[in-house]
Amino acid sequence: MTAGHEDRSAPPDASMGNLVHFNPWRDFNDAAPMADVFGDEPDPEQITQFMEVVFGYCDGLIPVRSFIDKGQGIDGRPHNIWLDANAAAAGKMATFATWASREGAAVYVIPGTVAAVGHAKAAEILQMQTVVVDIDSGDIAAKRAHLERHLGPPTMVVESGGVTAEGQRKAHVWWKLTEPAEGSDVARVTRLRGDIAAKVGGDMHFRSAHQPIRVAGSVYYKNNLKTQVRIVELNAGLERDLAEFIEAVADMPPAPGISLAPDFATPDKPRVDDVLVTPVREGGQDDWSRFEGASAAIGHFLRMVHEGRMSKEEGWQAICGYNAAMLRPSWPIERLQRESERLWDLHVQKNGPPLVRLDSAAPAPSEMPTFTLGSLLDDTSPMPEDIIAPRVLTPGGLLVLGGAPKVGKSDLTISWLVHMAAGVPFLGFTPPRPLRVFYLQAEIQYHYLRERLGQIALPARVLAAARDTFVATPKLKLLLDTEGSMRVARAIQAAFPDVGPDIICIDPIRNLFDGGPANSHGGSGGENDNTAMMFFLKDRVEVLRDYINPACGVILVHHTRKLSKQQLKDDPFLALSGASALRGFYTSGLILHRPDEDAPERKLEIELRNGPALPSKLIDKVGGQWVEINPMNERLVRAEVGAKYDAERARKQEVILSILLEEAAEGRLYTANQFAEVFENKGGLGGKDAIRDRIAVQATKGKIKFVRNAAPYGFGPSRSRFGYLCVEGMVMPTDGKEVDPETGDVTPVRVSVLPTHYKSPQTGALLEVENPHIWVDPEGERP
């Protein structure tokens, strides 16, 4: 259901905020209506009962739709509204039904709630609290009796207004659940609706969560008939537990006369074996028509594709072969394609999605789309929503993340995917909502995978939000060949049975790579062979993606070759194995590497096909989490030399602190000048001026403090303005002795050397220490 156009007038109760999209022009149409004006009118009481059964426990918005039923000789646009599922919903629905009745329009509702106005696709249904079957053909009474015998009495039975060819009234049979189904339970409810319909010959469209149904108490218009959609049975207090109801449906046999076999296997149609070898001429000259023969043959090959016994291409070639050999004259290819697509849709609606299939569409070729310059320039429709913004992964896109071994690709990938599954931005990459992620990995065994996931420091809210939307495999021992693709497809379907994943990640390519037969293209068949890489991308990755969800994004994690620093700087994406084929195929490329092998920081280079260039990111793990480092802190000139100077300064700092601790343990304290003079050119510290500079810096940073009154340690007053140098953990021996009770060793008693003053990092002034027993870095220190 999609939102209609905004209209300029509304029915009398349009003050209620949710009532929108009414047709103003027919309000002024006083021509004689086609339907019987003395027919039934909407019944607010029945509407209230209906709303309680179908939405009484639900939260969110109720999608409602009205449109002109067929056979009235009038036209009108559909009108969509969304009602809050609350106590006022029944009254608003009654108002809307009254308006629709005056317009000659039927009122339908999706028996579930959604989160936002304008959203009512199957994947957007949040809650459903009923199971319904639409019995619209055959012996309605016998089918109702069969359902009640095996499933117990229903909560509500509604006569929809239609009548079968045998004169029986069509019915909607409802069972209310004890609580609304949410999440994966919505898929269980829709599968249950399909199973019940299949076993009693009901409407199989209700396998879809967004299938609308008439509102009880509203008015049915069709073929100049005006009658009320009536509740004929109501057991308002009768509710069913979903799990128990599923078991009851599983135990229920098909109703008498109902066969679960595919249509083209039923005895009243020609045998497929005969159809495939019997020519059929036009004009009905043979036992069956060309249409009957073509439909049976197409249906046979579609079933083969649906069950995974033929590929898409093989199925289409077989259909074309039958058309050319057996139909006299042959059908045009366009008609053959249309009929194949129509029968495929019917087959999937009746039998559900294919269990094992490597292709995503019916076996019919798609026409090559073409667009004029004018049509492209005139198309101002909104751009598709990014899977990962900004344009890093777009619908149907392929992202390759490359990096050398042990650079942290898998760790980064897992952290990234978990954030995407939680709907939380990561390193500036933003998902539009929590994404469904399938992580197909072939490196880490199960126990070590769970250990790694436990060790990655992720926020608790991210882990909680991604518990059900991130699905990973343990280390797989398979190739992504035909058989491996089938196994992977089954696993993804089992993980996301209702709606396919948003992201499929393969980590790494090398362990799952299938480049096809090596002699088929004269190459090695390995990942460095461009022809083999193209085979893997087109015949393995794309086919799997198109089957699972053509709009989902694919992420491939790949190893890189070793390049010189200059090559890596000039074009880091040349490092990808199979680069010329891979680089020409992907929509986004990311390379993770270390600019300096001795530094922990990694650089993430980014290349986009579907968006503007993004600057590279400098990233690192801090406290177990990946963070982005401000590039302003990165050296641009003589970075290697600067890093060496940094390392030398850090080394001198450690040497100075170590010497001060060791000297104090021997009973010696130093002022800054004394220390510089005594240890000049020792331990690689350099001259006394350089030593004094390093001491001054460490004093400002709070690593060195001062003792002005050293009398407790046996020292007289210092001539220095600051006093004696003091570091954290410094101790000195005293004249006292202590005896170890176990060994009898006699050692001098040691006391801690406590600072009395420190250097202000802002002014350089000497300030008193508030509590000498707690070593505190001075306020204002900047790391």
KEKOLMI-319187 format. One record per residue (C-alpha): residue number from 1; residue in three letters; x, z, y negated. Coordinates in steps of 0.02 Angstrom, whole numbers. Layout:
<sites>
     k     r     east       up    north
   NUM   ALA        X        Z        Y
...
</sites>
This chain:
<sites>
     k     r     east       up    north
     1   MET        0        0        0
     2   THR       68      -46     -169
     3   ALA       10        1     -340
     4   GLY     -107     -122     -423
     5   HIS     -117     -176     -605
     6   GLU     -163      -52     -740
     7   ASP     -344      -83     -795
     8   ARG     -426      -47     -961
     9   SER     -576       50     -898
    10   ALA     -617      167     -755
    11   PRO     -766      244     -667
    12   PRO     -856      391     -746
    13   ASP     -741      523     -674
    14   ALA     -578      438     -723
    15   SER     -525      593     -818
    16   MET     -455      655     -653
    17   GLY     -274      604     -667
    18   ASN     -256      517     -499
    19   LEU     -399      392     -521
    20   VAL     -318      230     -578
    21   HIS     -320       42     -550
    22   PHE     -507        4     -567
    23   ASN     -573     -170     -608
    24   PRO     -655     -167     -781
    25   TRP     -732     -340     -774
    26   ARG     -856     -310     -634
    27   ASP     -924     -156     -725
    28   PHE    -1012     -281     -838
    29   ASN    -1069     -398     -699
    30   ASP    -1260     -383     -693
    31   ALA    -1284     -529     -575
    32   ALA    -1386     -492     -418
    33   PRO    -1274     -409     -287
    34   MET    -1256     -494     -120
    35   ALA    -1276     -336      -17
    36   ASP    -1438     -242        8
    37   VAL    -1459     -130     -143
    38   PHE    -1573      -17      -43
    39   GLY    -1441       12       91
    40   ASP    -1351      176      122
    41   GLU    -1254      264      -15
    42   PRO    -1095      370       -3
    43   ASP    -1123      545       67
    44   PRO    -1016      679      -22
    45   GLU    -1049      805      117
    46   GLN     -980      691      252
    47   ILE     -833      645      142
    48   THR     -793      831      123
    49   GLN     -802      856      312
    50   PHE     -692      704      341
    51   MET     -560      761      215
    52   GLU     -552      934      293
    53   VAL     -521      866      467
    54   VAL     -393      736      412
    55   PHE     -302      825      270
    56   GLY     -354     1009      271
    57   TYR     -179     1074      314
    58   CYS      -75      940      227
    59   ASP       28      945       68
    60   GLY       77      797      -41
    61   LEU      -20      643      -98
    62   ILE     -157      551       -2
    63   PRO     -146      359      -16
    64   VAL     -320      284      -41
    65   ARG     -365      101      -51
    66   SER     -522        1      -84
    67   PHE     -553     -185      -72
    68   ILE     -697     -308      -53
    69   ASP     -748     -330      130
    70   LYS     -764     -506      196
    71   GLY     -925     -604      198
    72   GLN     -998     -546       31
    73   GLY     -960     -702      -70
    74   ILE     -871     -605     -206
    75   ASP     -688     -579     -247
    76   GLY     -596     -430     -314
    77   ARG     -424     -354     -320
    78   PRO     -378     -208     -208
    79   HIS     -368      -40     -297
    80   ASN     -248       99     -246
    81   ILE     -252      282     -295
    82   TRP     -157      435     -237
    83   LEU     -249      602     -228
    84   ASP     -168      773     -220
    85   ALA     -204      851      -51
    86   ASN     -290     1006     -118
    87   ALA     -464     1082     -134
    88   ALA     -514      952     -265
    89   ALA     -471      802     -155
    90   ALA     -643      789      -74
    91   GLY     -733      785     -241
    92   LYS     -617      653     -310
    93   MET     -636      550     -152
    94   ALA     -827      559     -168
    95   THR     -816      499     -348
    96   PHE     -704      355     -298
    97   ALA     -818      308     -152
    98   THR     -969      304     -269
    99   TRP     -877      187     -387
   100   ALA     -818       78     -242
   101   SER     -996       68     -174
   102   ARG    -1059        4     -340
   103   GLU     -921     -128     -336
   104   GLY     -962     -183     -158
   105   ALA     -792     -118      -98
   106   ALA     -745      -23       60
   107   VAL     -640      136       51
   108   TYR     -490      162      164
   109   VAL     -363      302      179
   110   ILE     -196      320      267
   111   PRO     -220      477      375
   112   GLY      -59      556      312
   113   THR       21      615      151
   114   VAL      168      547       51
   115   ALA      283      617      -82
   116   ALA      257      503     -231
   117   VAL      135      381     -310
   118   GLY      167      202     -259
   119   HIS      248      251      -94
   120   ALA      148      226       66
   121   LYS      260      136      189
   122   ALA      273      195      368
   123   ALA      441      277      336
   124   GLU      371      369      184
   125   ILE      233      464      276
   126   LEU      277      650      265
   127   GLN      136      737      360
   128   MET       -3      692      481
   129   GLN     -123      820      555
   130   THR     -233      709      665
   131   VAL     -225      586      809
   132   VAL     -350      443      797
   133   VAL     -401      295      904
   134   ASP     -506      148      841
   135   ILE     -620       83      979
   136   ASP     -679      -86      917
   137   SER     -718     -189     1073
   138   GLY     -794     -180     1247
   139   ASP     -902      -37     1313
   140   ILE     -882       89     1172
   141   ALA     -985      224     1256
   142   ALA     -888      211     1420
   143   LYS     -722      220     1329
   144   ARG     -778      374     1232
   145   ALA     -833      456     1393
   146   HIS     -664      414     1473
   147   LEU     -572      494     1328
   148   GLU     -678      652     1332
   149   ARG     -661      667     1521
   150   HIS     -471      665     1515
   151   LEU     -428      730     1341
   152   GLY     -572      847     1307
   153   PRO     -699      837     1166
   154   PRO     -635      765     1001
   155   THR     -640      854      835
   156   MET     -737      712      754
   157   VAL     -814      545      800
   158   VAL     -853      420      662
   159   GLU     -955      262      680
   160   SER     -859      141      569
   161   GLY    -1007       28      531
   162   GLY     -956     -122      636
   163   VAL    -1048     -180      791
   164   THR     -974     -262      946
   165   ALA    -1037     -425     1021
   166   GLU    -1130     -319     1151
   167   GLY    -1222     -225     1012
   168   GLN    -1126      -60     1024
   169   ARG    -1065       30      868
   170   LYS     -877       34      843
   171   ALA     -804      209      832
   172   HIS     -655      308      769
   173   VAL     -615      457      879
   174   TRP     -515      598      796
   175   TRP     -421      750      864
   176   LYS     -359      877      737
   177   LEU     -190      960      769
   178   THR     -155     1145      748
   179   GLU      -27     1105      612
   180   PRO       33      950      520
   181   ALA      164      844      607
   182   GLU      321      822      502
   183   GLY      489      735      521
   184   SER      515      664      696
   185   ASP      344      730      750
   186   VAL      262      596      641
   187   ALA      339      465      756
   188   ARG      273      561      906
   189   VAL       97      557      832
   190   THR      103      369      800
   191   ARG      170      334      975
   192   LEU       30      443     1042
   193   ARG     -100      343      946
   194   GLY      -29      183     1021
   195   ASP      -28      255     1197
   196   ILE     -211      308     1184
   197   ALA     -262      139     1112
   198   ALA     -170       47     1252
   199   LYS     -258      149     1387
   200   VAL     -435      123     1320
   201   GLY     -417      -50     1241
   202   GLY     -416       14     1062
   203   ASP     -336      -54      905
   204   MET     -147      -57      932
   205   HIS     -112      -69      745
   206   PHE     -121      121      740
   207   ARG       53      130      815
   208   SER      106      110      633
   209   ALA      102      269      528
   210   HIS       36      178      373
   211   GLN     -114       94      457
   212   PRO     -267      131      345
   213   ILE     -439      181      412
   214   ARG     -615      191      337
   215   VAL     -669      353      256
   216   ALA     -819      436      337
   217   GLY     -962      452      213
   218   SER     -911      292      120
   219   VAL    -1005      128      133
   220   TYR     -967      -18      251
   221   TYR     -992     -194      180
   222   LYS     -971     -347      288
   223   ASN    -1068     -508      308
   224   ASN    -1207     -448      190
   225   LEU    -1227     -288      292
   226   LYS    -1223     -125      197
   227   THR    -1219       33      300
   228   GLN    -1140      204      296
   229   VAL     -981      253      388
   230   ARG    -1057      403      481
   231   ILE     -992      557      566
   232   VAL    -1092      563      729
   233   GLU    -1000      709      810
   234   LEU     -909      853      727
   235   ASN     -821     1001      809
   236   ALA     -737     1067      654
   237   GLY     -652     1214      738
   238   LEU     -577     1113      882
   239   GLU     -389     1089      864
   240   ARG     -254     1030      985
   241   ASP      -71     1076     1007
   242   LEU       34      918      989
   243   ALA      148      950     1140
   244   GLU        0      990     1254
   245   PHE      -96      840     1191
   246   ILE       51      725     1228
   247   GLU       52      787     1408
   248   ALA     -135      758     1424
   249   VAL     -120      579     1360
   250   ALA       25      546     1479
   251   ASP      -83      605     1626
   252   MET     -234      502     1572
   253   PRO     -257      342     1674
   254   PRO     -310      179     1591
   255   ALA     -497      160     1569
   256   PRO     -588       51     1697
   257   GLY     -554     -132     1665
   258   ILE     -401      -98     1556
   259   SER     -235     -173     1614
   260   LEU      -68     -125     1539
   261   ALA       11     -289     1598
   262   PRO       61     -417     1464
   263   ASP      -75     -540     1417
   264   PHE       12     -692     1488
   265   ALA       15     -613     1662
   266   THR     -174     -593     1676
   267   PRO     -265     -698     1807
   268   ASP     -380     -791     1688
   269   LYS     -232     -883     1614
   270   PRO     -124    -1018     1696
   271   ARG       22     -953     1800
   272   VAL      183     -959     1704
   273   ASP      274    -1044     1848
   274   ASP      145    -1185     1841
   275   VAL      148    -1196     1652
   276   LEU      336    -1218     1642
   277   VAL      338    -1370     1758
   278   THR      172    -1456     1715
   279   PRO      161    -1587     1577
   280   VAL       14    -1567     1458
   281   ARG      -62    -1711     1359
   282   GLU     -160    -1700     1199
   283   GLY     -348    -1717     1194
   284   GLY     -384    -1592     1334
   285   GLN     -348    -1719     1471
   286   ASP     -270    -1587     1587
   287   ASP     -318    -1420     1664
   288   TRP     -268    -1329     1506
   289   SER     -237    -1381     1327
   290   ARG      -68    -1405     1244
   291   PHE     -104    -1248     1143
   292   GLU     -138    -1145     1300
   293   GLY       16    -1211     1386
   294   ALA      130    -1186     1236
   295   SER       63    -1010     1206
   296   ALA       91     -960     1387
   297   ALA      268    -1033     1390
   298   ILE      316     -957     1223
   299   GLY      244     -790     1278
   300   HIS      346     -795     1438
   301   PHE      510     -825     1347
   302   LEU      467     -696     1212
   303   ARG      443     -566     1348
   304   MET      614     -612     1420
   305   VAL      692     -584     1248
   306   HIS      592     -424     1220
   307   GLU      655     -352     1385
   308   GLY      835     -402     1348
   309   ARG      848     -532     1486
   310   MET      879     -672     1362
   311   SER      963     -678     1193
   312   LYS      878     -740     1036
   313   GLU      966     -908     1045
   314   GLU      932     -929     1230
   315   GLY      747     -891     1207
   316   TRP      728    -1016     1066
   317   GLN      820    -1151     1162
   318   ALA      705    -1122     1312
   319   ILE      550    -1137     1201
   320   CYS      616    -1298     1124
   321   GLY      658    -1365     1296
   322   TYR      481    -1335     1358
   323   ASN      410    -1416     1203
   324   ALA      517    -1572     1226
   325   ALA      490    -1589     1413
   326   MET      310    -1538     1444
   327   LEU      204    -1566     1288
   328   ARG      146    -1748     1266
   329   PRO      175    -1777     1122
   330   SER      287    -1630     1074
   331   TRP      238    -1509      938
   332   PRO      332    -1521      773
   333   ILE      472    -1392      761
   334   GLU      386    -1309      614
   335   ARG      228    -1277      714
   336   LEU      329    -1217      863
   337   GLN      420    -1094      750
   338   ARG      259    -1028      671
   339   GLU      177    -1003      840
   340   SER      333     -914      908
   341   GLU      336     -795      761
   342   ARG      148     -761      774
   343   LEU      157     -722      960
   344   TRP      312     -615      936
   345   ASP      224     -508      806
   346   LEU       74     -485      921
   347   HIS      186     -442     1068
   348   VAL      283     -310      970
   349   GLN      122     -234      902
   350   LYS       53     -215     1078
   351   ASN      210     -168     1174
   352   GLY      313      -81     1041
   353   PRO      490     -119      984
   354   PRO      604     -203     1112
   355   LEU      697      -84     1226
   356   VAL      854     -188     1249
   357   ARG      885     -330     1130
   358   LEU     1035     -391     1034
   359   ASP      941     -486      899
   360   SER      817     -429      770
   361   ALA      691     -570      759
   362   ALA      585     -680      871
   363   PRO      683     -823      947
   364   ALA      652     -945      808
   365   PRO      777    -1013      681
   366   SER      758     -960      502
   367   GLU      753    -1091      366
   368   MET      903    -1099      252
   369   PRO      850    -1028       83
   370   THR      895    -1125      -74
   371   PHE      865    -1083     -257
   372   THR      874    -1185     -415
   373   LEU      972    -1121     -564
   374   GLY      810    -1099     -659
   375   SER      730     -992     -524
   376   LEU      883     -881     -516
   377   LEU      887     -859     -705
   378   ASP      700     -827     -715
   379   ASP      698     -696     -578
   380   THR      697     -529     -670
   381   SER      636     -422     -526
   382   PRO      724     -254     -501
   383   MET      887     -256     -403
   384   PRO      883     -179     -229
   385   GLU      926        6     -226
   386   ASP     1106       43     -177
   387   ILE     1132      133      -13
   388   ILE     1285      213      -93
   389   ALA     1303      192     -281
   390   PRO     1380      118     -382
   391   ARG     1370      -41     -274
   392   VAL     1491       35     -148
   393   LEU     1371        0       -4
   394   THR     1223     -115      -35
   395   PRO     1077     -158       80
   396   GLY     1143     -262      224
   397   GLY     1320     -238      160
   398   LEU     1483     -210      254
   399   LEU     1612      -84      193
   400   VAL     1786      -73      268
   401   LEU     1888       86      246
   402   GLY     2070       58      292
   403   GLY     2219      172      302
   404   ALA     2379      210      396
   405   PRO     2373      327      547
   406   LYS     2364      513      501
   407   VAL     2325      478      319
   408   GLY     2157      566      339
   409   LYS     2035      421      362
   410   SER     1925      506      491
   411   ASP     1925      672      398
   412   LEU     1876      584      237
   413   THR     1746      478      328
   414   ILE     1661      628      409
   415   SER     1654      725      245
   416   TRP     1586      572      155
   417   LEU     1453      533      285
   418   VAL     1393      714      296
   419   HIS     1371      717      107
   420   MET     1274      552      115
   421   ALA     1164      622      255
   422   ALA     1128      772      145
   423   GLY     1090      664       -7
   424   VAL     1233      744     -106
   425   PRO     1361      645     -210
   426   PHE     1540      639     -145
   427   LEU     1693      589     -249
   428   GLY     1578      498     -371
   429   PHE     1487      402     -232
   430   THR     1300      438     -242
   431   PRO     1159      411     -116
   432   PRO      981      385     -181
   433   ARG      913      514      -55
   434   PRO      967      595      108
   435   LEU     1024      449      217
   436   ARG     1006      427      405
   437   VAL     1184      407      468
   438   PHE     1243      354      642
   439   TYR     1430      388      666
   440   LEU     1495      284      812
   441   GLN     1670      353      840
   442   ALA     1794      320      979
   443   GLU     1940      436      940
   444   ILE     1889      619      954
   445   GLN     1822      698     1114
   446   TYR     1666      806     1105
   447   HIS     1745      980     1097
   448   TYR     1875      927      969
   449   LEU     1742      837      867
   450   ARG     1638      995      853
   451   GLU     1796     1093      812
   452   ARG     1841      972      673
   453   LEU     1666      977      601
   454   GLY     1678     1167      600
   455   GLN     1848     1163      514
   456   ILE     1798     1043      375
   457   ALA     1754     1150      226
   458   LEU     1583     1085      174
   459   PRO     1459     1178       64
   460   ALA     1324     1270      163
   461   ARG     1185     1175       74
   462   VAL     1263     1009      125
   463   LEU     1277     1061      308
   464   ALA     1098     1125      308
   465   ALA     1029      965      233
   466   ALA     1124      850      352
   467   ARG     1090      941      517
   468   ASP      964      812      579
   469   THR     1010      656      479
   470   PHE     1194      645      533
   471   VAL     1212      590      715
   472   ALA     1384      566      795
   473   THR     1448      510      964
   474   PRO     1593      589     1058
   475   LYS     1742      479     1101
   476   LEU     1672      321     1182
   477   LYS     1757      222     1318
   478   LEU     1678       52     1291
   479   LEU     1699     -111     1199
   480   LEU     1569     -176     1080
   481   ASP     1535     -324     1194
   482   THR     1362     -376     1256
   483   GLU     1342     -227     1373
   484   GLY     1420     -105     1250
   485   SER     1307     -168     1110
   486   MET     1155     -136     1219
   487   ARG     1212       42     1254
   488   VAL     1245       74     1070
   489   ALA     1076        0     1022
   490   ARG      986      116     1143
   491   ALA     1081      267     1076
   492   ILE     1037      225      895
   493   GLN      854      196      941
   494   ALA      850      364     1029
   495   ALA      930      451      879
   496   PHE      812      372      752
   497   PRO      656      320      850
   498   ASP      537      293      705
   499   VAL      643      223      563
   500   GLY      814      147      589
   501   PRO      972      219      511
   502   ASP     1029      183      334
   503   ILE     1213      181      385
   504   ILE     1303      134      546
   505   CYS     1486      185      544
   506   ILE     1611      121      675
   507   ASP     1773      223      682
   508   PRO     1894      141      718
   509   ILE     1877      -46      744
   510   ARG     2029      -49      858
   511   ASN     1954       58      995
   512   LEU     1791      -41     1006
   513   PHE     1853     -214      961
   514   ASP     1791     -364     1061
   515   GLY     1858     -529      998
   516   GLY     1775     -634     1133
   517   PRO     1865     -735     1267
   518   ALA     2045     -761     1212
   519   ASN     2050     -941     1271
   520   SER     1889     -987     1181
   521   HIS     1979    -1010     1017
   522   GLY     2160    -1024     1068
   523   GLY     2209     -858      990
   524   SER     2263     -691     1057
   525   GLY     2090     -614     1047
   526   GLY     2162     -459      961
   527   GLU     2114     -381      796
   528   ASN     2258     -469      706
   529   ASP     2186     -638      759
   530   ASN     2074     -700      619
   531   THR     1962     -801      736
   532   ALA     1938     -651      851
   533   MET     1901     -542      700
   534   MET     1768     -664      640
   535   PHE     1690     -663      815
   536   PHE     1684     -473      813
   537   LEU     1607     -466      639
   538   LYS     1476     -604      664
   539   ASP     1433     -593      849
   540   ARG     1451     -405      873
   541   VAL     1435     -305      712
   542   GLU     1309     -415      622
   543   VAL     1202     -441      777
   544   LEU     1196     -254      810
   545   ARG     1154     -218      627
   546   ASP     1019     -352      619
   547   TYR      936     -283      774
   548   ILE      940     -101      719
   549   ASN      894     -126      537
   550   PRO      942     -283      439
   551   ALA      944     -183      277
   552   CYS     1059      -45      336
   553   GLY     1240      -36      281
   554   VAL     1389      -42      399
   555   ILE     1552       52      374
   556   LEU     1704        0      477
   557   VAL     1856      115      485
   558   HIS     2014       14      514
   559   HIS     2202       40      531
   560   THR     2323      -43      410
   561   ARG     2491     -126      432
   562   LYS     2647      -56      349
   563   LEU     2686     -141      184
   564   SER     2826     -115       60
   565   LYS     2785       -6      -90
   566   GLN     2788     -158     -203
   567   GLN     2668     -256      -90
   568   LEU     2553     -105      -79
   569   LYS     2556      -91     -267
   570   ASP     2523     -277     -296
   571   ASP     2381     -297     -169
   572   PRO     2344     -149      -54
   573   PHE     2207     -243       41
   574   LEU     2335     -358      121
   575   ALA     2377     -210      232
   576   LEU     2214     -229      331
   577   SER     2239     -300      506
   578   GLY     2152     -468      521
   579   ALA     2149     -463      332
   580   SER     2110     -643      288
   581   ALA     1952     -645      396
   582   LEU     1902     -466      362
   583   ARG     1929     -474      175
   584   GLY     1827     -632      158
   585   PHE     1683     -553      254
   586   TYR     1659     -377      186
   587   THR     1560     -332       31
   588   SER     1665     -178       -9
   589   GLY     1842     -129       35
   590   LEU     1927       41       21
   591   ILE     2109       77       58
   592   LEU     2170      257       78
   593   HIS     2358      281       58
   594   ARG     2491      402       -6
   595   PRO     2581      338     -162
   596   ASP     2718      464     -125
   597   GLU     2749      511       56
   598   ASP     2817      681        1
   599   ALA     2663      724     -102
   600   PRO     2492      774      -31
   601   GLU     2388      667     -148
   602   ARG     2305      509      -80
   603   LYS     2249      359     -178
   604   LEU     2085      271     -141
   605   GLU     2090       89     -192
   606   ILE     1918        7     -213
   607   GLU     1868     -177     -207
   608   LEU     1686     -232     -230
   609   ARG     1602     -400     -201
   610   ASN     1428     -351     -263
   611   GLY     1473     -256     -420
   612   PRO     1597     -230     -560
   613   ALA     1771     -169     -519
   614   LEU     1793       18     -495
   615   PRO     1954      107     -541
   616   SER     2055      183     -401
   617   LYS     2033      368     -366
   618   LEU     2168      499     -342
   619   ILE     2104      623     -214
   620   ASP     2168      772     -116
   621   LYS     2106      914       -7
   622   VAL     2094     1078     -102
   623   GLY     2028     1229       -9
   624   GLY     1981     1117      137
   625   GLN     1870     1003       29
   626   TRP     1907      829      -37
   627   VAL     1913      827     -227
   628   GLU     1954      697     -357
   629   ILE     2107      732     -463
   630   ASN     2106      690     -648
   631   PRO     2212      533     -664
   632   MET     2271      594     -834
   633   ASN     2378      717     -737
   634   GLU     2466      578     -643
   635   ARG     2633      513     -705
   636   LEU     2631      330     -754
   637   VAL     2816      308     -795
   638   ARG     2961      350     -678
   639   ALA     2844      445     -563
   640   GLU     2973      463     -423
   641   VAL     3107      533     -538
   642   GLY     2982      651     -618
   643   ALA     2927      715     -448
   644   LYS     3107      754     -405
   645   TYR     3129      852     -566
   646   ASP     2969      948     -528
   647   ALA     3034      991     -356
   648   GLU     3200     1050     -427
   649   ARG     3116     1162     -554
   650   ALA     3006     1237     -418
   651   ARG     3162     1267     -312
   652   LYS     3253     1357     -453
   653   GLN     3100     1466     -481
   654   GLU     3099     1521     -299
   655   VAL     3287     1554     -301
   656   ILE     3276     1663     -458
   657   LEU     3131     1765     -388
   658   SER     3218     1787     -221
   659   ILE     3382     1845     -302
   660   LEU     3290     1972     -411
   661   LEU     3205     2045     -255
   662   GLU     3368     2051     -156
   663   GLU     3468     2128     -298
   664   ALA     3337     2263     -328
   665   ALA     3340     2306     -144
   666   GLU     3527     2339     -167
   667   GLY     3493     2449     -319
   668   ARG     3527     2327     -460
   669   LEU     3415     2275     -605
   670   TYR     3453     2141     -736
   671   THR     3402     2090     -909
   672   ALA     3376     1904     -937
   673   ASN     3547     1879    -1019
   674   GLN     3638     1982     -887
   675   PHE     3556     1886     -746
   676   ALA     3600     1717     -824
   677   GLU     3781     1768     -848
   678   VAL     3803     1845     -676
   679   PHE     3722     1703     -577
   680   GLU     3782     1554     -679
   681   ASN     3819     1408     -562
   682   LYS     3765     1509     -410
   683   GLY     3629     1455     -290
   684   GLY     3619     1288     -381
   685   LEU     3544     1371     -535
   686   GLY     3656     1282     -660
   687   GLY     3721     1354     -825
   688   LYS     3666     1515     -908
   689   ASP     3560     1425    -1037
   690   ALA     3464     1333     -901
   691   ILE     3438     1499     -808
   692   ARG     3373     1584     -966
   693   ASP     3251     1439     -993
   694   ARG     3182     1455     -815
   695   ILE     3163     1645     -836
   696   ALA     3071     1620    -1001
   697   VAL     2951     1495     -920
   698   GLN     2916     1611     -771
   699   ALA     2888     1757     -889
   700   THR     2758     1655     -985
   701   LYS     2673     1609     -820
   702   GLY     2669     1791     -767
   703   LYS     2786     1773     -618
   704   ILE     2914     1886     -705
   705   LYS     2870     2044     -803
   706   PHE     2977     2180     -882
   707   VAL     3026     2364     -866
   708   ARG     3065     2443    -1036
   709   ASN     3091     2621     -970
   710   ALA     3203     2611     -816
   711   ALA     3247     2797     -814
   712   PRO     3144     2829     -654
   713   TYR     3260     2706     -566
   714   GLY     3423     2780     -633
   715   PHE     3452     2658     -775
   716   GLY     3476     2697     -958
   717   PRO     3390     2609    -1102
   718   SER     3414     2421    -1116
   719   ARG     3480     2333    -1270
   720   SER     3366     2186    -1229
   721   ARG     3204     2168    -1329
   722   PHE     3106     2139    -1169
   723   GLY     3197     2255    -1047
   724   TYR     3238     2233     -863
   725   LEU     3165     2090     -759
   726   CYS     3031     2136     -632
   727   VAL     2943     2030     -499
   728   GLU     2796     2066     -385
   729   GLY     2843     2169     -231
   730   MET     3009     2231     -302
   731   VAL     3076     2395     -226
   732   MET     3235     2498     -255
   733   PRO     3326     2632     -153
   734   THR     3340     2812     -216
   735   ASP     3458     2955     -178
   736   GLY     3333     3030      -56
   737   LYS     3346     3001      131
   738   GLU     3213     2982      267
   739   VAL     3233     2992      456
   740   ASP     3138     2877      574
   741   PRO     3054     2999      699
   742   GLU     3067     2873      841
   743   THR     3242     2801      819
   744   GLY     3327     2937      718
   745   ASP     3392     2809      594
   746   VAL     3427     2877      419
   747   THR     3378     2761      277
   748   PRO     3366     2786       89
   749   VAL     3193     2817       18
   750   ARG     3131     2662      -74
   751   VAL     3014     2660     -223
   752   SER     2918     2516     -301
   753   VAL     2980     2448     -465
   754   LEU     2827     2439     -578
   755   PRO     2816     2333     -735
   756   THR     2778     2414     -902
   757   HIS     2764     2258    -1011
   758   TYR     2728     2072     -997
   759   LYS     2748     1920    -1107
   760   SER     2592     1853    -1190
   761   PRO     2566     1670    -1138
   762   GLN     2484     1633    -1306
   763   THR     2600     1717    -1433
   764   GLY     2755     1763    -1334
   765   ALA     2737     1944    -1392
   766   LEU     2781     2087    -1278
   767   LEU     2622     2179    -1223
   768   GLU     2596     2336    -1120
   769   VAL     2534     2324     -941
   770   GLU     2367     2415     -921
   771   ASN     2386     2460     -737
   772   PRO     2563     2439     -668
   773   HIS     2502     2461     -488
   774   ILE     2399     2299     -495
   775   TRP     2495     2138     -524
   776   VAL     2383     2030     -635
   777   ASP     2426     1859     -703
   778   PRO     2406     1860     -892
   779   GLU     2241     1794     -960
   780   GLY     2250     1618    -1024
   781   GLU     2376     1557     -896
   782   ARG     2347     1375     -857
   783   PRO     2400     1309     -687
</sites>
